[in-house]
Amino acid sequence: MRLDLKEDVPLNLALRLMYPRPTVLVSCALEGKPNIITLAWSTPLSHIPPLLGISVGLERYSHEVIAKSGEFVVNIPTIDLIKQTIFCGERSGRDTDKFREANLTPTPSLKVKAPSILECIAHLECKLVQSIRTGDHTLFVGEVLAARVNQGLFKRIFDPAKIQIILHLGSRDFTTNERSLSKVS
C-alpha cells in the first residue's frame, strides 16, 4: 500500500472514515413510557466530572424524550443482541414498544428514572447537563451518576476474550472485536 496515493471521499461518506464505532443502546423514558435508541455516535467527554456525549438526530423520538426528561442510560450490548440492536435502530418508539417487541427487559436504574436494559453488560446512568445543536443532530452531554457492569467482565478495561461488543461499520453493517492489540510494541 502506497501512503502517498490518496483518493477523495464524497462528503456524504466522509464521517464513515471514523468507523467502526462501538454501538450502544440508549434507554430513556417520558411519563413512564420507556424507549430505546440504537446509536454509534457516543463518546467520552470528561473524567472529572465523568461526562459522555450522545448525538441524536432531531427527528428521532428519543431526541424529544431525552430533551424533556433530562436523563438517559447508555447500555452496552454484545454481539448476542445484534438482532435487537438492529430492530431498535430501525423502529420508532413513537409507535412501537421496543422493550416488548425486541424482548428486552427494562430494569430499574440506580440514579435516574429511565430504565436500564437487563440483557446489556454495562450501564451508564446519565443526567443531562448540556444540549448542543450540531446541524441535524443534538449532542446531549450527560453526567454519569452511576455505572454498573456484569461481574467478572471489567478490570479497568473490558476483557476482549470474554465479550464481543458490537461495532458499527455504517448502514446495516456491523462487526465485532476479535483480539486485543494493547501490547503493540
N, C-alpha and C positions, 0 to 999 in steps of 0.2 A: 504494500500500500504506500503510495507516494503522498507525503504530507503536504507537498507544495501544490497539489491539484485540488482545487475547491470547486464546488458547484453551488449555484444559487438554489435556495429553498423558497418556494412560494410563501408569502407572508401568512396565508391562511393555514399553513402547516408548520410555521416557524416554532411555535411552542412545543411541538412534538419532539423537538431536539432535546427537550428537558425530560423525556421519558426514558425508561419506565419509572413510574411513581407508585409509592405504596397506596393501596386502595383502603379507604375506611368507610364504615357505616356510621353516619351521624344520626343519632336519635334526638328527637325534640318533642315537645307536646304543647298544646294550647287548649285550655279549658278542658283538661282531662283526656283529650284526643291525641294519642301518640302517633308519631310518624318517623320514617326512616328515609334518608337520602344517601345514595352512594356517591362518594367523592374521591378524586385523586388529587385535588388541589387543596392540600393541607400542609402546614409547615410549623415547626417550632419557631418562636419569635424571641423568647427571652428566658433566661434561667431564673433571674430574681427580679420581679416575681415570675413564676412559671406561666408563660403566655404561649398560646398557639393560635394560629390563624387558619380559617377555612374560607374558601372562596365559593360563593353560591350565586348562581345565575338569578337575575332579578325576577324572572318569570316563574321560578320554582316555588311550589307551595311551601317548602321548608324555609325559604327566604322570609316569607311572611310570618311563619311560626316562630323562627328564631328572633326576628326583629321585634315581635310583640311580646314574646315570653322572656327574652333576655337571658336565655341559657340553652345549653346543648351538651350532648355527650358524644365524644369521639370514641367509637368502638373499633377494635382491631380484629377483623375476620381472618381466618386462614383459608387455604385453598378448598377445604371441605365445605365451605359456604359459598362457593363460586356461583352456583345457580341462584341462591337467594340474593347475592350481591348484584348480579345482573338484573334480576327481577326488580329489586328496589331502585335500581337506576333507570329502569325503563317505564315505570308506572308512576303516576302522580298520587300523592296522598290526599289530594282534594276529593277523589272519588274511590280510593282503594285503602282498605285497612291492611297495610303492608305487613304488620306483625302477623296477622291471621293468615293472609294469603301466602306469605313466604314461610309459614310455620316457624316463626321465630318467637322467642319468649321475652316479653318485657319483664324486667326485674327492677325493684326499687333501687334508685341510686342513693348514695350516702348524703350528698350535699345539695342536690338540685331536684326539682320536681320531674324533669324529663327522665324516662326510664333508661336503664342500660339494656343491652342485648345479651342475655344469658349465654348464648352459644358462642359469642366472641371471646377471645382470650384475654383482652385487656380493655380497660375503660378509663377515659379521662373526662371527668365531670367539670364543665366549664360555666362560669358566669360571664356573660357578655360585658366587656369593658369598653369596646370601641367598635364602630362600624365605619368603614371607609369605602365609598363608592369608587369602583375601578372599572369604568366603561360599562360593559353589560353584566358585571358581577359586583357583589359587595364582599369585601374582606371583613369577615366577622372575627374580631380578636377576642379570645376568651381567656380568662384567668383560670388555671387549673386549680380547683378547690379540693379535689380528691382524685386519686389514681389507684386502680386495682389491677391485678394480673392473676391468672391461674397459677396455682402453686407449682413450683419447680421449673418454670419456663424462663425466668428472668433473674439474672445476676449481673446487674449494671447494664447488660445488653441481652437481647433475645439470643438463645442458642439456636443457630440455623439448622442444627442436626435434629432439633426437637419440633420445630414449627416451619411451616411454609406459608409466608404471608402472600397476599395477592398483589401482584404488581401489574398496573395498567399500562398497556402499550399504546393505547389510543383506540377509539371506536369501540368495537366489541372484542378487542384482542387483549388477552391477559397472559401472564406468565407467573413464575414464582421463583424464589431464591432456591438455589441448589447447593451452594457451598459458600463458605466464608473466605474472604481474601484479606482478613485482618492482619495476617502475618507476612505481608508483602515486604520484601527487602529491597 
